[in-house]
């Protein structure tokens, strides 16, 4: 997770957003993204794929929207505050 958090942290610092306050928000967003990637792609590449199902489209889009909103939350708070 640190591998993916580091580039986001650099982007936030370039924008001027301090991510120390929003560490948990960004980590939850990354966990949601990893959950989507695993449930829709990675679980079908293993040696045991019996019983594997993709998430429904509505659930996938809802989780993607929430993760995107959580990633944008520090920027929105910076602009409003």
N, C-alpha and C positions, 0 to 999 in steps of 0.2 A: 504494500500500500504506500510505503514511503517513496517508492520509485515513481508512482503516479502523483503523489502529493507535491513532490519537489518542483516539477515544472509548473504546476498550478500556483504554488507559492511564489515562484519567480514572476509569473504573469500578474498576480495580485500586487506584488511589490512594484512592478513597472507602472501599474495603474495608480498606485499610491494607497493601496488598501493594506492595513495591518491585519494579518490573518491569525494572530495570537488569540484574539477574542473569539474568532469564528472557527477554531480548529475542529470542534465537534460537528459543526454544520457541514463543513467540507468533507470530513471523514464519513459522515452518514451518506452524503451524496455519492461518494466513491463506492461505498459498500452497496448502495442500490444499483449503481452501474455494473459492478462486478456480479451482482445477483442476476441482473438481466442477461449479461453476456454468458454466464454459466448456464442459466435455464434455457436459453434460446439457441446456444451454439455448442458450448464446450461439453455438455453432458452427452452429446450424440457422437463424440469422437473417441470415447473410451472403449474399453473391451467389453463392458457390460452396459448395454443400452436397452435392455428389456424393460418395458414399463416406463420409459422416458417419454415425457410429454412436454411440448412447448407451452409457454404461458399464452393465454388468450390475448388477442390483439388489444382489447380495451385495457387489460391489466398491464400489458407491456407499455402502452402509450401513457397510462397514468403514472407508472413508476418512472418512466423517462421524463415526463413533465415535472414530477416532484423533484427528481434528481437535478434537472436543469435549473429549477427555481432555487434549490438549495445552493447550487454552485454560484448563482447570480445574487444571492442574498447579501454577501459582504459588499458587493459593488453597489447594490441598491441602497443599503444602509449608509454607505460612504457618501453617495450622492444626495441623500435626503438629510443627512446629519451634518 
